[in-house]
Amino acid sequence: MAKALILLSGGMDSSAALYWAKKEHEVVGAVSFDYGAKHNHKEIAFAQWHAQQCGIRHDIVALPFVNELFASDLLKSGGDIPEGHYADENMKRTVVPFRNGIMLAIACGIAESRGAEALVIAAHSGDHAIYPDCREPFMQAIADSMREGTYARIELLRPFIAMDKIGIARLGYDLGLDFAQTWSCYKGGEIHCGNCGTCVERREAFIEAGLPDPTVYLNTDPLPLRQ
């Protein structure tokens, strides 16, 4: 059991990772990043809620330079959020270059400053098709850097790296996670749109896991097939 800091966005995956970490480790806090994504305001509110429920410290790190300098349709400075299957080629427009590298570097410094021994990130196999900084070769490389670059030899825990969203939904359900208190939609509207890649992935996960989906969607048309 290690003292662990959680990267907590407020989405399905990171919220499940928080409850997993509470069971397996000593959680010393959670960190969220406000980097100018269209949905940050929706996600972070849920991250705060879960941190309060778990009685842990929650810090929000503002990274305005990402929205100002980076090119991605996920950002407020970018274009429209693409719709379709989450593994489609057009979903690459939502990649924020080296986002996990930047966030993990900052979180690693916070972790060592808080006396933590480990950092938990919820990257999973469903991310691998589109996001290069969610894949295991990247995670292994940055894990090596974090360990060698800190006196505490911070360990990067990635419990979901070989798990898909369906498995995460089942695990979260078993851990008592209230998925109604999580956010996925990249558009960041009042309710989930139901059509963007993250909404499609969320809808598919609950269906394939055989679990009730507590989410209210604007659109519940048949799910798109992978192109």
Secondary structure as GFF3:
##gff-version 3
##sequence-region A 1 227
A	DSSP	beta_strand	3	7	.	.	.	ID=ss1
A	DSSP	alpha_helix	12	24	.	.	.	ID=ss2
A	DSSP	beta_strand	26	34	.	.	.	ID=ss3
A	DSSP	alpha_helix	40	54	.	.	.	ID=ss4
A	DSSP	beta_strand	58	62	.	.	.	ID=ss5
A	DSSP	alpha_helix	64	69	.	.	.	ID=ss6
A	DSSP	three_ten_helix	89	94	.	.	.	ID=ss7
A	DSSP	alpha_helix	99	113	.	.	.	ID=ss8
A	DSSP	beta_strand	118	120	.	.	.	ID=ss9
A	DSSP	three_ten_helix	125	127	.	.	.	ID=ss10
A	DSSP	three_ten_helix	132	134	.	.	.	ID=ss11
A	DSSP	alpha_helix	136	148	.	.	.	ID=ss12
A	DSSP	beta_strand	155	157	.	.	.	ID=ss13
A	DSSP	alpha_helix	165	174	.	.	.	ID=ss14
A	DSSP	three_ten_helix	179	181	.	.	.	ID=ss15
A	DSSP	alpha_helix	197	209	.	.	.	ID=ss16
###
